[in-house]
Amino acid sequence: ICLVITYLVFVLAERIDRILGQTGRSILTRLLGVILAALAVQFVADGIKALMAA
């Protein structure tokens, strides 16, 4: 199912881009950046915990 969703996003990317517009793209970019930063912090924290436990 993930492959189908990915395919649809790629096929419909131009239409999605037009719907979002510049403001929507900016908001989405910032939101995804925050999510990526949170994942990075979590990975670092998990790595430090693993090092301390070893």
PDB file of N, H, CA, C and O in Angstrom:
ATOM      1  N   ILE A   1       0.819  -1.202   0.000  1.00  0.00           N
ATOM      2  CA  ILE A   1       0.000   0.000   0.000  1.00  0.00           C
ATOM      3  C   ILE A   1       0.864   1.268   0.000  1.00  0.00           C
ATOM      4  O   ILE A   1       0.487   2.278  -0.595  1.00  0.00           O
ATOM      5  N   CYS A   2       2.010   1.212   0.662  1.00  0.00           N
ATOM      6  H   CYS A   2       2.316   0.391   1.145  1.00  0.00           H
ATOM      7  CA  CYS A   2       2.913   2.375   0.668  1.00  0.00           C
ATOM      8  C   CYS A   2       3.419   2.679  -0.740  1.00  0.00           C
ATOM      9  O   CYS A   2       3.570   3.840  -1.122  1.00  0.00           O
ATOM     10  N   LEU A   3       3.674   1.636  -1.492  1.00  0.00           N
ATOM     11  H   LEU A   3       3.551   0.693  -1.182  1.00  0.00           H
ATOM     12  CA  LEU A   3       4.147   1.828  -2.865  1.00  0.00           C
ATOM     13  C   LEU A   3       3.083   2.519  -3.718  1.00  0.00           C
ATOM     14  O   LEU A   3       3.406   3.377  -4.540  1.00  0.00           O
ATOM     15  N   VAL A   4       1.842   2.155  -3.527  1.00  0.00           N
ATOM     16  H   VAL A   4       1.580   1.458  -2.859  1.00  0.00           H
ATOM     17  CA  VAL A   4       0.745   2.773  -4.276  1.00  0.00           C
ATOM     18  C   VAL A   4       0.610   4.245  -3.898  1.00  0.00           C
ATOM     19  O   VAL A   4       0.439   5.098  -4.770  1.00  0.00           O
ATOM     20  N   ILE A   5       0.685   4.544  -2.610  1.00  0.00           N
ATOM     21  H   ILE A   5       0.824   3.851  -1.902  1.00  0.00           H
ATOM     22  CA  ILE A   5       0.597   5.938  -2.156  1.00  0.00           C
ATOM     23  C   ILE A   5       1.751   6.755  -2.715  1.00  0.00           C
ATOM     24  O   ILE A   5       1.551   7.877  -3.180  1.00  0.00           O
ATOM     25  N   THR A   6       2.953   6.201  -2.671  1.00  0.00           N
ATOM     26  H   THR A   6       3.115   5.290  -2.293  1.00  0.00           H
ATOM     27  CA  THR A   6       4.118   6.901  -3.211  1.00  0.00           C
ATOM     28  C   THR A   6       3.953   7.160  -4.698  1.00  0.00           C
ATOM     29  O   THR A   6       4.247   8.255  -5.176  1.00  0.00           O
ATOM     30  N   TYR A   7       3.490   6.170  -5.422  1.00  0.00           N
ATOM     31  H   TYR A   7       3.251   5.280  -5.034  1.00  0.00           H
ATOM     32  CA  TYR A   7       3.262   6.327  -6.860  1.00  0.00           C
ATOM     33  C   TYR A   7       2.256   7.442  -7.133  1.00  0.00           C
ATOM     34  O   TYR A   7       2.476   8.287  -8.001  1.00  0.00           O
ATOM     35  N   LEU A   8       1.159   7.439  -6.393  1.00  0.00           N
ATOM     36  H   LEU A   8       0.980   6.753  -5.688  1.00  0.00           H
ATOM     37  CA  LEU A   8       0.134   8.469  -6.592  1.00  0.00           C
ATOM     38  C   LEU A   8       0.664   9.864  -6.281  1.00  0.00           C
ATOM     39  O   LEU A   8       0.345  10.822  -6.986  1.00  0.00           O
ATOM     40  N   VAL A   9       1.465   9.982  -5.238  1.00  0.00           N
ATOM     41  H   VAL A   9       1.724   9.204  -4.665  1.00  0.00           H
ATOM     42  CA  VAL A   9       2.043  11.287  -4.897  1.00  0.00           C
ATOM     43  C   VAL A   9       2.945  11.764  -6.021  1.00  0.00           C
ATOM     44  O   VAL A   9       2.899  12.937  -6.391  1.00  0.00           O
ATOM     45  N   PHE A  10       3.758  10.885  -6.567  1.00  0.00           N
ATOM     46  H   PHE A  10       3.796   9.932  -6.266  1.00  0.00           H
ATOM     47  CA  PHE A  10       4.639  11.277  -7.674  1.00  0.00           C
ATOM     48  C   PHE A  10       3.841  11.659  -8.923  1.00  0.00           C
ATOM     49  O   PHE A  10       4.161  12.641  -9.591  1.00  0.00           O
ATOM     50  N   VAL A  11       2.815  10.889  -9.230  1.00  0.00           N
ATOM     51  H   VAL A  11       2.555  10.090  -8.686  1.00  0.00           H
ATOM     52  CA  VAL A  11       2.014  11.164 -10.419  1.00  0.00           C
ATOM     53  C   VAL A  11       1.239  12.472 -10.265  1.00  0.00           C
ATOM     54  O   VAL A  11       1.108  13.240 -11.218  1.00  0.00           O
ATOM     55  N   LEU A  12       0.734  12.716  -9.074  1.00  0.00           N
ATOM     56  H   LEU A  12       0.840  12.092  -8.300  1.00  0.00           H
ATOM     57  CA  LEU A  12      -0.096  13.898  -8.835  1.00  0.00           C
ATOM     58  C   LEU A  12       0.685  15.075  -8.251  1.00  0.00           C
ATOM     59  O   LEU A  12       0.075  16.039  -7.787  1.00  0.00           O
ATOM     60  N   ALA A  13       2.005  15.020  -8.262  1.00  0.00           N
ATOM     61  H   ALA A  13       2.500  14.237  -8.638  1.00  0.00           H
ATOM     62  CA  ALA A  13       2.823  16.037  -7.601  1.00  0.00           C
ATOM     63  C   ALA A  13       2.567  17.438  -8.144  1.00  0.00           C
ATOM     64  O   ALA A  13       2.466  18.392  -7.372  1.00  0.00           O
ATOM     65  N   GLU A  14       2.462  17.568  -9.442  1.00  0.00           N
ATOM     66  H   GLU A  14       2.544  16.793 -10.069  1.00  0.00           H
ATOM     67  CA  GLU A  14       2.253  18.901 -10.022  1.00  0.00           C
ATOM     68  C   GLU A  14       0.900  19.467  -9.607  1.00  0.00           C
ATOM     69  O   GLU A  14       0.787  20.650  -9.286  1.00  0.00           O
ATOM     70  N   ARG A  15      -0.108  18.629  -9.614  1.00  0.00           N
ATOM     71  H   ARG A  15      -0.016  17.668  -9.874  1.00  0.00           H
ATOM     72  CA  ARG A  15      -1.447  19.080  -9.205  1.00  0.00           C
ATOM     73  C   ARG A  15      -1.453  19.457  -7.720  1.00  0.00           C
ATOM     74  O   ARG A  15      -2.025  20.479  -7.339  1.00  0.00           O
ATOM     75  N   ILE A  16      -0.818  18.634  -6.890  1.00  0.00           N
ATOM     76  H   ILE A  16      -0.354  17.804  -7.200  1.00  0.00           H
ATOM     77  CA  ILE A  16      -0.727  18.930  -5.458  1.00  0.00           C
ATOM     78  C   ILE A  16       0.006  20.247  -5.243  1.00  0.00           C
ATOM     79  O   ILE A  16      -0.386  21.048  -4.395  1.00  0.00           O
ATOM     80  N   ASP A  17       1.063  20.469  -6.004  1.00  0.00           N
ATOM     81  H   ASP A  17       1.382  19.818  -6.693  1.00  0.00           H
ATOM     82  CA  ASP A  17       1.840  21.704  -5.897  1.00  0.00           C
ATOM     83  C   ASP A  17       0.981  22.919  -6.233  1.00  0.00           C
ATOM     84  O   ASP A  17       1.060  23.941  -5.552  1.00  0.00           O
ATOM     85  N   ARG A  18       0.173  22.816  -7.266  1.00  0.00           N
ATOM     86  H   ARG A  18       0.109  21.985  -7.820  1.00  0.00           H
ATOM     87  CA  ARG A  18      -0.709  23.931  -7.647  1.00  0.00           C
ATOM     88  C   ARG A  18      -1.759  24.190  -6.570  1.00  0.00           C
ATOM     89  O   ARG A  18      -2.094  25.341  -6.293  1.00  0.00           O
ATOM     90  N   ILE A  19      -2.278  23.127  -5.966  1.00  0.00           N
ATOM     91  H   ILE A  19      -2.006  22.191  -6.192  1.00  0.00           H
ATOM     92  CA  ILE A  19      -3.293  23.276  -4.922  1.00  0.00           C
ATOM     93  C   ILE A  19      -2.695  23.936  -3.682  1.00  0.00           C
ATOM     94  O   ILE A  19      -3.306  24.827  -3.092  1.00  0.00           O
ATOM     95  N   LEU A  20      -1.503  23.498  -3.290  1.00  0.00           N
ATOM     96  H   LEU A  20      -1.007  22.774  -3.770  1.00  0.00           H
ATOM     97  CA  LEU A  20      -0.872  24.050  -2.091  1.00  0.00           C
ATOM     98  C   LEU A  20      -0.478  25.506  -2.278  1.00  0.00           C
ATOM     99  O   LEU A  20      -0.664  26.327  -1.380  1.00  0.00           O
ATOM    100  N   GLY A  21       0.061  25.820  -3.434  1.00  0.00           N
ATOM    101  H   GLY A  21       0.213  25.153  -4.164  1.00  0.00           H
ATOM    102  CA  GLY A  21       0.539  27.174  -3.673  1.00  0.00           C
ATOM    103  C   GLY A  21       1.832  27.437  -2.911  1.00  0.00           C
ATOM    104  O   GLY A  21       2.361  26.553  -2.237  1.00  0.00           O
ATOM    105  N   GLN A  22       2.331  28.656  -3.025  1.00  0.00           N
ATOM    106  H   GLN A  22       1.901  29.375  -3.572  1.00  0.00           H
ATOM    107  CA  GLN A  22       3.600  29.013  -2.386  1.00  0.00           C
ATOM    108  C   GLN A  22       3.499  28.932  -0.860  1.00  0.00           C
ATOM    109  O   GLN A  22       4.400  28.411  -0.204  1.00  0.00           O
ATOM    110  N   THR A  23       2.414  29.441  -0.305  1.00  0.00           N
ATOM    111  H   THR A  23       1.681  29.864  -0.838  1.00  0.00           H
ATOM    112  CA  THR A  23       2.251  29.438   1.155  1.00  0.00           C
ATOM    113  C   THR A  23       2.142  28.015   1.687  1.00  0.00           C
ATOM    114  O   THR A  23       2.763  27.682   2.697  1.00  0.00           O
ATOM    115  N   GLY A  24       1.371  27.185   1.030  1.00  0.00           N
ATOM    116  H   GLY A  24       0.867  27.455   0.209  1.00  0.00           H
ATOM    117  CA  GLY A  24       1.227  25.796   1.458  1.00  0.00           C
ATOM    118  C   GLY A  24       2.538  25.040   1.393  1.00  0.00           C
ATOM    119  O   GLY A  24       2.853  24.253   2.287  1.00  0.00           O
ATOM    120  N   ARG A  25       3.311  25.279   0.327  1.00  0.00           N
ATOM    121  H   ARG A  25       3.055  25.917  -0.398  1.00  0.00           H
ATOM    122  CA  ARG A  25       4.628  24.640   0.214  1.00  0.00           C
ATOM    123  C   ARG A  25       5.541  25.082   1.342  1.00  0.00           C
ATOM    124  O   ARG A  25       6.269  24.269   1.912  1.00  0.00           O
ATOM    125  N   SER A  26       5.506  26.364   1.667  1.00  0.00           N
ATOM    126  H   SER A  26       4.914  27.024   1.205  1.00  0.00           H
ATOM    127  CA  SER A  26       6.350  26.887   2.735  1.00  0.00           C
ATOM    128  C   SER A  26       5.975  26.269   4.080  1.00  0.00           C
ATOM    129  O   SER A  26       6.848  25.877   4.855  1.00  0.00           O
ATOM    130  N   ILE A  27       4.686  26.186   4.348  1.00  0.00           N
ATOM    131  H   ILE A  27       3.978  26.504   3.719  1.00  0.00           H
ATOM    132  CA  ILE A  27       4.223  25.584   5.602  1.00  0.00           C
ATOM    133  C   ILE A  27       4.609  24.113   5.660  1.00  0.00           C
ATOM    134  O   ILE A  27       5.094  23.638   6.687  1.00  0.00           O
ATOM    135  N   LEU A  28       4.399  23.394   4.574  1.00  0.00           N
ATOM    136  H   LEU A  28       4.005  23.779   3.739  1.00  0.00           H
ATOM    137  CA  LEU A  28       4.726  21.971   4.530  1.00  0.00           C
ATOM    138  C   LEU A  28       6.225  21.741   4.700  1.00  0.00           C
ATOM    139  O   LEU A  28       6.639  20.807   5.387  1.00  0.00           O
ATOM    140  N   THR A  29       7.035  22.591   4.076  1.00  0.00           N
ATOM    141  H   THR A  29       6.698  23.349   3.518  1.00  0.00           H
ATOM    142  CA  THR A  29       8.486  22.472   4.199  1.00  0.00           C
ATOM    143  C   THR A  29       8.928  22.670   5.641  1.00  0.00           C
ATOM    144  O   THR A  29       9.755  21.914   6.151  1.00  0.00           O
ATOM    145  N   ARG A  30       8.383  23.676   6.291  1.00  0.00           N
ATOM    146  H   ARG A  30       7.711  24.290   5.877  1.00  0.00           H
ATOM    147  CA  ARG A  30       8.748  23.935   7.691  1.00  0.00           C
ATOM    148  C   ARG A  30       8.283  22.803   8.602  1.00  0.00           C
ATOM    149  O   ARG A  30       9.013  22.384   9.500  1.00  0.00           O
ATOM    150  N   LEU A  31       7.078  22.314   8.373  1.00  0.00           N
ATOM    151  H   LEU A  31       6.484  22.654   7.643  1.00  0.00           H
ATOM    152  CA  LEU A  31       6.547  21.230   9.192  1.00  0.00           C
ATOM    153  C   LEU A  31       7.391  19.966   9.050  1.00  0.00           C
ATOM    154  O   LEU A  31       7.722  19.322  10.046  1.00  0.00           O
ATOM    155  N   LEU A  32       7.735  19.616   7.827  1.00  0.00           N
ATOM    156  H   LEU A  32       7.467  20.139   7.018  1.00  0.00           H
ATOM    157  CA  LEU A  32       8.566  18.433   7.610  1.00  0.00           C
ATOM    158  C   LEU A  32       9.966  18.626   8.182  1.00  0.00           C
ATOM    159  O   LEU A  32      10.579  17.666   8.650  1.00  0.00           O
ATOM    160  N   GLY A  33      10.479  19.859   8.151  1.00  0.00           N
ATOM    161  H   GLY A  33       9.981  20.638   7.771  1.00  0.00           H
ATOM    162  CA  GLY A  33      11.772  20.149   8.761  1.00  0.00           C
ATOM    163  C   GLY A  33      11.747  19.932  10.261  1.00  0.00           C
ATOM    164  O   GLY A  33      12.695  19.386  10.825  1.00  0.00           O
ATOM    165  N   VAL A  34      10.673  20.352  10.912  1.00  0.00           N
ATOM    166  H   VAL A  34       9.903  20.795  10.454  1.00  0.00           H
ATOM    167  CA  VAL A  34      10.538  20.151  12.360  1.00  0.00           C
ATOM    168  C   VAL A  34      10.457  18.663  12.678  1.00  0.00           C
ATOM    169  O   VAL A  34      11.073  18.198  13.637  1.00  0.00           O
ATOM    170  N   ILE A  35       9.704  17.919  11.884  1.00  0.00           N
ATOM    171  H   ILE A  35       9.203  18.297  11.105  1.00  0.00           H
ATOM    172  CA  ILE A  35       9.595  16.473  12.104  1.00  0.00           C
ATOM    173  C   ILE A  35      10.952  15.805  11.923  1.00  0.00           C
ATOM    174  O   ILE A  35      11.325  14.937  12.712  1.00  0.00           O
ATOM    175  N   LEU A  36      11.687  16.199  10.898  1.00  0.00           N
ATOM    176  H   LEU A  36      11.384  16.904  10.257  1.00  0.00           H
ATOM    177  CA  LEU A  36      13.013  15.633  10.660  1.00  0.00           C
ATOM    178  C   LEU A  36      13.969  15.962  11.804  1.00  0.00           C
ATOM    179  O   LEU A  36      14.747  15.106  12.225  1.00  0.00           O
ATOM    180  N   ALA A  37      13.917  17.185  12.304  1.00  0.00           N
ATOM    181  H   ALA A  37      13.285  17.880  11.962  1.00  0.00           H
ATOM    182  CA  ALA A  37      14.767  17.571  13.433  1.00  0.00           C
ATOM    183  C   ALA A  37      14.416  16.762  14.679  1.00  0.00           C
ATOM    184  O   ALA A  37      15.309  16.345  15.417  1.00  0.00           O
ATOM    185  N   ALA A  38      13.133  16.539  14.918  1.00  0.00           N
ATOM    186  H   ALA A  38      12.408  16.878  14.319  1.00  0.00           H
ATOM    187  CA  ALA A  38      12.711  15.746  16.073  1.00  0.00           C
ATOM    188  C   ALA A  38      13.212  14.309  15.959  1.00  0.00           C
ATOM    189  O   ALA A  38      13.652  13.726  16.950  1.00  0.00           O
ATOM    190  N   LEU A  39      13.148  13.738  14.763  1.00  0.00           N
ATOM    191  H   LEU A  39      12.790  14.212  13.959  1.00  0.00           H
ATOM    192  CA  LEU A  39      13.678  12.386  14.561  1.00  0.00           C
ATOM    193  C   LEU A  39      15.181  12.341  14.807  1.00  0.00           C
ATOM    194  O   LEU A  39      15.686  11.395  15.411  1.00  0.00           O
ATOM    195  N   ALA A  40      15.891  13.357  14.344  1.00  0.00           N
ATOM    196  H   ALA A  40      15.481  14.126  13.853  1.00  0.00           H
ATOM    197  CA  ALA A  40      17.340  13.400  14.542  1.00  0.00           C
ATOM    198  C   ALA A  40      17.680  13.458  16.025  1.00  0.00           C
ATOM    199  O   ALA A  40      18.580  12.756  16.485  1.00  0.00           O
ATOM    200  N   VAL A  41      16.971  14.286  16.769  1.00  0.00           N
ATOM    201  H   VAL A  41      16.240  14.857  16.395  1.00  0.00           H
ATOM    202  CA  VAL A  41      17.206  14.385  18.212  1.00  0.00           C
ATOM    203  C   VAL A  41      16.923  13.049  18.880  1.00  0.00           C
ATOM    204  O   VAL A  41      17.669  12.624  19.762  1.00  0.00           O
ATOM    205  N   GLN A  42      15.858  12.391  18.470  1.00  0.00           N
ATOM    206  H   GLN A  42      15.252  12.737  17.754  1.00  0.00           H
ATOM    207  CA  GLN A  42      15.521  11.094  19.059  1.00  0.00           C
ATOM    208  C   GLN A  42      16.599  10.050  18.756  1.00  0.00           C
ATOM    209  O   GLN A  42      16.954   9.265  19.634  1.00  0.00           O
ATOM    210  N   PHE A  43      17.119  10.029  17.536  1.00  0.00           N
ATOM    211  H   PHE A  43      16.830  10.667  16.822  1.00  0.00           H
ATOM    212  CA  PHE A  43      18.183   9.089  17.182  1.00  0.00           C
ATOM    213  C   PHE A  43      19.432   9.343  18.009  1.00  0.00           C
ATOM    214  O   PHE A  43      20.063   8.399  18.483  1.00  0.00           O
ATOM    215  N   VAL A  44      19.792  10.596  18.186  1.00  0.00           N
ATOM    216  H   VAL A  44      19.279  11.364  17.800  1.00  0.00           H
ATOM    217  CA  VAL A  44      20.972  10.930  18.987  1.00  0.00           C
ATOM    218  C   VAL A  44      20.749  10.509  20.434  1.00  0.00           C
ATOM    219  O   VAL A  44      21.640   9.922  21.049  1.00  0.00           O
ATOM    220  N   ALA A  45      19.582  10.798  20.983  1.00  0.00           N
ATOM    221  H   ALA A  45      18.858  11.274  20.484  1.00  0.00           H
ATOM    222  CA  ALA A  45      19.284  10.418  22.366  1.00  0.00           C
ATOM    223  C   ALA A  45      19.332   8.900  22.540  1.00  0.00           C
ATOM    224  O   ALA A  45      19.878   8.407  23.527  1.00  0.00           O
ATOM    225  N   ASP A  46      18.770   8.164  21.597  1.00  0.00           N
ATOM    226  H   ASP A  46      18.326   8.565  20.796  1.00  0.00           H
ATOM    227  CA  ASP A  46      18.811   6.700  21.671  1.00  0.00           C
ATOM    228  C   ASP A  46      20.244   6.187  21.587  1.00  0.00           C
ATOM    229  O   ASP A  46      20.608   5.240  22.283  1.00  0.00           O
ATOM    230  N   GLY A  47      21.057   6.809  20.739  1.00  0.00           N
ATOM    231  H   GLY A  47      20.762   7.579  20.173  1.00  0.00           H
ATOM    232  CA  GLY A  47      22.457   6.405  20.624  1.00  0.00           C
ATOM    233  C   GLY A  47      23.229   6.653  21.902  1.00  0.00           C
ATOM    234  O   GLY A  47      24.033   5.819  22.317  1.00  0.00           O
ATOM    235  N   ILE A  48      22.991   7.787  22.525  1.00  0.00           N
ATOM    236  H   ILE A  48      22.337   8.464  22.188  1.00  0.00           H
ATOM    237  CA  ILE A  48      23.676   8.098  23.789  1.00  0.00           C
ATOM    238  C   ILE A  48      23.238   7.132  24.880  1.00  0.00           C
ATOM    239  O   ILE A  48      24.066   6.663  25.661  1.00  0.00           O
ATOM    240  N   LYS A  49      21.942   6.831  24.943  1.00  0.00           N
ATOM    241  H   LYS A  49      21.269   7.212  24.309  1.00  0.00           H
ATOM    242  CA  LYS A  49      21.449   5.859  25.925  1.00  0.00           C
ATOM    243  C   LYS A  49      22.106   4.497  25.717  1.00  0.00           C
ATOM    244  O   LYS A  49      22.483   3.833  26.682  1.00  0.00           O
ATOM    245  N   ALA A  50      22.242   4.082  24.460  1.00  0.00           N
ATOM    246  H   ALA A  50      21.936   4.621  23.676  1.00  0.00           H
ATOM    247  CA  ALA A  50      22.858   2.785  24.160  1.00  0.00           C
ATOM    248  C   ALA A  50      24.327   2.779  24.565  1.00  0.00           C
ATOM    249  O   ALA A  50      24.825   1.772  25.068  1.00  0.00           O
ATOM    250  N   LEU A  51      25.023   3.889  24.352  1.00  0.00           N
ATOM    251  H   LEU A  51      24.618   4.707  23.944  1.00  0.00           H
ATOM    252  CA  LEU A  51      26.427   3.972  24.751  1.00  0.00           C
ATOM    253  C   LEU A  51      26.577   3.935  26.265  1.00  0.00           C
ATOM    254  O   LEU A  51      27.506   3.312  26.780  1.00  0.00           O
ATOM    255  N   MET A  52      25.692   4.582  26.969  1.00  0.00           N
ATOM    256  H   MET A  52      24.937   5.088  26.551  1.00  0.00           H
ATOM    257  CA  MET A  52      25.756   4.604  28.432  1.00  0.00           C
ATOM    258  C   MET A  52      25.452   3.231  29.017  1.00  0.00           C
ATOM    259  O   MET A  52      26.021   2.849  30.040  1.00  0.00           O
ATOM    260  N   ALA A  53      24.559   2.492  28.374  1.00  0.00           N
ATOM    261  H   ALA A  53      24.097   2.802  27.544  1.00  0.00           H
ATOM    262  CA  ALA A  53      24.180   1.170  28.871  1.00  0.00           C
ATOM    263  C   ALA A  53      25.279   0.137  28.616  1.00  0.00           C
ATOM    264  O   ALA A  53      25.383  -0.849  29.346  1.00  0.00           O
ATOM    265  N   ALA A  54      26.090   0.355  27.595  1.00  0.00           N
ATOM    266  H   ALA A  54      26.006   1.155  27.002  1.00  0.00           H
ATOM    267  CA  ALA A  54      27.112  -0.631  27.230  1.00  0.00           C
ATOM    268  C   ALA A  54      28.310  -0.607  28.139  1.00  0.00           C
ATOM    269  O   ALA A  54      29.246  -1.383  27.949  1.00  0.00           O
TER     270      ALA A  54
END
